[in-house]
Amino acid sequence: MNKTIEETKEYIGMWVTEDGYVRHELLPDNRYDEARGSRESAYQGSYIVSGNHIDYKDDTGFTADGEFKEGILYHGGMILYKEN
């Protein structure tokens, strides 16, 4: 039986788009820090992982979500890959 990303905690770390423009760091304390282009910490907030689903709430109150599928994060129309 395959474990969910929530069970393995493999979501923790840096996720990036193929072009490197969006860098999305999921921290172990259920906080995230997202950089866009040259803007470090463009968005920050909290997240909750349930199974292979992630819900985000940034510090301004904006919410979003995503799905982890086969080691890839699909979020807000973007595809992010985990950095090794």
C-alpha positions, 0 to 999 in steps of 0.5 A: 500500500502506498503512503500519502505525502502526509504520512511520509512528510516528503512535502517538506522542502523546496518546490520549484517550477521548471523555469525556477521562477516560483520557489515554494518552500514548505517548512516543517512548522506548517508555514510556507515562504514563496519567492517569485522571480527576484522577489524573495518572500513574495508570499508567506502563510500557513498550510495543512496537508491532508493525504495528498491534498494541501490547503494554503492560507497566506498571511493576508487571508488569501486561500489556495490549494493543490495536489501532490501526484507522483512526486509533483505538486500541482498548485494554482495552475503551476507544476512544481518539482521538489529540489533534491 
